[in-house]
């Protein structure tokens, strides 16, 4: 699962490649992006204008996952003899968000697969979890193959403006814009490091346009890996 990526491109380059007309991000600070961090996305606003905006990484988790987590919390409270309202507990159950979307046939994700909720997530490199010789975790980084040390491309993303919920108990209820991106079966060299999945990457203008405008019946063909060798280690 990709839970760390890098974005080091300026806003104008992102807008040019994505054909965005407006921006609300100001001066983007280049750096690494972690789950629940704010990061740039390109989306279509309510007026049909493509814009560069900020959102937090992590779409809502399924209601089943939240219900199960709240049930476990309720069991612990019962064991302590603490009174509680389960519906209120469920409403305030923390949801740290789902960063990667694989099963697009799921009813949970289907509602956000049409163009109104699609977005482009700019990146210059991404990592997958690896291990060193001692078995210790270390991220393994990948980028598009070629001479450019920081080539710009996009993950195929989905977004939800104005999500209301609790990310962390200490911050309580929030209203935020959120996003995630699709994954698929990996190609090499990612497959040798993480054989389960890799992000869906859009690098060609026609792919970018199709993701932002085509109906899901057509756009779903983009949920595929790049050819072997299209990515390289950093």
C-alpha positions as CSV (number, residue, x, y, z in Angstrom):
1,X,0.0,0.0,0.0
2,X,1.4,3.4,-0.9
3,X,1.2,5.6,2.2
4,X,4.0,8.0,1.3
5,X,4.7,10.0,-1.8
6,X,6.6,13.1,-2.8
7,X,5.4,16.2,-4.6
8,X,8.1,18.7,-5.7
9,X,6.5,20.5,-8.6
10,X,5.3,24.1,-8.6
11,X,1.6,25.0,-9.0
12,X,1.9,26.4,-12.5
13,X,3.5,23.2,-13.9
14,X,0.7,21.2,-12.3
15,X,-2.0,23.5,-13.7
16,X,-0.4,23.4,-17.1
17,X,-0.2,19.6,-17.3
18,X,-3.8,19.2,-15.8
19,X,-5.3,22.1,-17.8
20,X,-6.5,23.6,-14.6
21,X,-7.8,27.2,-14.8
22,X,-7.8,28.4,-11.2
23,X,-5.8,27.7,-8.0
24,X,-6.4,28.2,-4.3
25,X,-3.1,26.7,-3.0
26,X,-0.8,29.7,-3.0
27,X,2.8,28.8,-3.0
28,X,3.1,25.0,-2.7
29,X,5.8,23.8,-0.3
30,X,7.6,20.8,-1.9
31,X,8.0,17.7,0.2
32,X,6.8,14.3,1.3
33,X,3.1,13.6,1.8
34,X,1.8,11.4,4.5
35,X,-1.8,10.1,5.3
36,X,-4.1,12.9,6.6
37,X,-1.7,15.6,5.4
38,X,-3.0,18.4,3.2
39,X,-1.8,18.0,-0.4
40,X,-2.6,19.4,-3.8
41,X,-5.2,17.9,-6.1
42,X,-6.8,19.0,-9.3
43,X,-10.6,18.7,-9.3
44,X,-13.6,20.1,-11.1
45,X,-15.5,22.6,-9.0
46,X,-19.2,23.2,-8.7
47,X,-19.2,25.5,-11.7
48,X,-17.4,23.0,-13.9
49,X,-14.0,24.7,-13.7
50,X,-10.9,22.6,-13.2
51,X,-9.0,23.9,-10.2
52,X,-5.9,23.2,-8.2
53,X,-6.9,22.9,-4.5
54,X,-5.8,21.4,-1.2
55,X,-7.4,18.4,0.4
56,X,-6.4,15.9,3.1
57,X,-5.3,12.4,2.1
58,X,-7.8,9.8,3.2
59,X,-11.3,9.2,2.0
60,X,-14.0,8.1,4.5
61,X,-13.7,4.5,5.6
62,X,-16.6,2.1,5.1
63,X,-19.5,2.3,7.5
64,X,-18.8,-1.4,8.3
65,X,-15.3,-0.6,9.4
66,X,-16.4,2.4,11.5
67,X,-19.3,0.3,13.1
68,X,-16.9,-2.5,14.1
69,X,-14.4,0.0,15.6
70,X,-17.2,1.7,17.6
71,X,-18.4,-1.7,18.8
72,X,-15.0,-2.6,20.1
73,X,-14.8,0.8,21.9
74,X,-18.3,0.1,23.3
75,X,-17.2,-3.3,24.6
76,X,-14.3,-1.7,26.5
77,X,-16.5,0.9,28.0
78,X,-19.0,-1.8,29.1
79,X,-16.2,-3.7,30.7
80,X,-15.3,-0.7,32.8
81,X,-18.9,-0.1,33.8
82,X,-19.0,3.3,31.9
83,X,-22.4,4.4,30.6
84,X,-22.6,5.7,27.0
85,X,-24.9,6.4,24.1
86,X,-23.9,4.0,21.3
87,X,-25.2,6.2,18.5
88,X,-23.3,9.1,19.8
89,X,-20.2,6.9,20.1
90,X,-20.7,5.7,16.5
91,X,-21.0,9.3,15.3
92,X,-17.8,10.3,16.9
93,X,-15.8,7.2,16.2
94,X,-12.4,8.4,14.7
95,X,-11.9,7.6,11.1
96,X,-8.2,8.2,10.0
97,X,-9.3,7.7,6.4
98,X,-8.6,5.3,3.6
99,X,-5.7,6.3,1.4
100,X,-5.8,3.7,-1.3
101,X,-8.9,2.5,-3.3
102,X,-8.7,-0.9,-4.9
103,X,-12.2,-2.5,-5.1
104,X,-14.1,-0.1,-7.3
105,X,-16.9,-2.6,-7.5
106,X,-17.7,-1.9,-3.8
107,X,-20.9,0.0,-3.1
108,X,-18.8,2.2,-0.7
109,X,-16.7,3.5,-3.6
110,X,-19.2,3.4,-6.5
111,X,-20.9,6.7,-5.5
112,X,-17.6,8.6,-6.0
113,X,-16.4,7.2,-9.3
114,X,-18.1,9.5,-11.8
115,X,-16.3,12.7,-13.0
116,X,-17.7,15.0,-10.4
117,X,-15.7,13.2,-7.7
118,X,-12.6,12.4,-9.7
119,X,-9.4,14.2,-9.2
120,X,-5.7,14.2,-10.2
121,X,-3.1,13.8,-7.5
122,X,0.2,15.3,-8.6
123,X,3.4,13.5,-7.5
124,X,7.1,13.3,-8.5
125,X,7.9,10.0,-6.7
126,X,6.1,7.4,-4.5
127,X,7.3,4.8,-2.1
128,X,6.3,1.2,-1.2
129,X,7.3,-0.5,2.1
130,X,10.5,-2.5,1.8
131,X,13.0,-4.1,4.2
132,X,16.8,-3.7,4.5
133,X,19.2,-6.6,5.0
134,X,18.5,-6.6,8.7
135,X,14.7,-6.8,8.1
136,X,14.1,-3.3,9.2
137,X,11.4,-1.3,7.4
138,X,12.5,1.3,4.9
139,X,10.6,3.0,2.0
140,X,11.6,2.1,-1.5
141,X,11.1,5.0,-3.9
142,X,10.0,5.0,-7.5
143,X,9.6,7.6,-10.3
144,X,8.8,7.6,-14.0
145,X,11.7,6.2,-15.9
146,X,13.9,8.8,-17.8
147,X,16.4,11.5,-17.4
148,X,14.2,13.9,-15.5
149,X,15.1,13.5,-11.8
150,X,11.6,14.7,-10.7
151,X,9.1,14.0,-13.5
152,X,5.5,15.1,-12.8
153,X,2.7,12.7,-13.2
154,X,-0.7,12.1,-11.5
155,X,-2.3,9.4,-9.5
156,X,-5.9,8.7,-10.6
157,X,-7.8,10.0,-7.5
158,X,-11.3,10.5,-6.1
159,X,-12.2,13.3,-3.7
160,X,-15.1,14.4,-1.4
161,X,-15.5,18.0,-0.5
162,X,-17.0,18.9,2.9
163,X,-16.7,15.6,4.6
164,X,-17.9,15.8,8.2
165,X,-16.5,13.5,10.8
166,X,-13.8,12.8,13.4
167,X,-10.2,12.1,12.4
168,X,-8.8,12.3,15.9
169,X,-10.5,12.3,19.2
170,X,-8.5,15.3,20.4
171,X,-9.6,17.5,17.4
172,X,-13.3,16.3,17.4
173,X,-15.7,16.9,14.6
174,X,-14.3,18.5,11.5
175,X,-15.5,19.5,8.0
176,X,-12.7,18.9,5.5
177,X,-12.1,18.1,1.9
178,X,-10.6,14.7,1.4
179,X,-9.1,12.5,-1.3
180,X,-7.6,9.1,-2.1
181,X,-6.2,7.4,-5.2
182,X,-6.8,4.1,-7.0
183,X,-4.4,1.1,-6.9
184,X,-4.1,-1.9,-9.2
185,X,-1.9,-5.0,-9.8
186,X,1.8,-3.9,-9.8
187,X,4.2,-4.0,-12.7
188,X,8.0,-4.2,-12.4
189,X,10.0,-2.9,-10.6
190,X,7.3,-2.2,-8.0
191,X,6.1,-5.8,-8.1
192,X,9.5,-7.1,-6.8
193,X,9.1,-4.8,-3.7
194,X,5.4,-4.8,-3.1
195,X,3.6,-7.6,-5.0
196,X,0.1,-6.7,-3.9
197,X,-0.6,-3.3,-5.5
198,X,0.7,-0.1,-6.9
199,X,-0.9,3.3,-7.6
200,X,-2.8,4.0,-10.8
201,X,-0.6,6.5,-12.6
202,X,-1.7,8.8,-15.4
203,X,1.2,10.3,-17.4
204,X,-0.3,11.0,-20.9
205,X,-2.6,13.9,-21.8
206,X,-5.3,11.6,-23.2
207,X,-5.3,9.5,-20.0
208,X,-5.5,12.6,-17.8
209,X,-8.4,14.0,-19.8
210,X,-10.3,10.7,-19.9
211,X,-9.9,10.3,-16.1
212,X,-11.4,13.8,-15.5
213,X,-14.2,13.6,-18.1
214,X,-15.2,10.1,-19.3
215,X,-18.0,8.1,-17.8
216,X,-16.9,5.3,-15.4
217,X,-17.8,2.7,-18.0
218,X,-14.8,4.1,-20.1
219,X,-12.6,5.5,-17.4
220,X,-12.4,2.2,-15.4
221,X,-10.0,0.9,-18.1
222,X,-7.4,3.3,-16.7
223,X,-7.3,1.2,-13.4
224,X,-4.2,-0.7,-14.7
225,X,-0.5,-0.8,-14.1
226,X,2.0,1.0,-16.2
227,X,4.1,-1.4,-18.5
228,X,7.1,-3.1,-16.9
229,X,10.0,-0.7,-16.9
230,X,7.9,2.5,-17.1
231,X,9.0,3.2,-13.5
232,X,12.5,3.0,-12.0
233,X,14.1,3.0,-8.6
234,X,15.4,6.3,-7.1
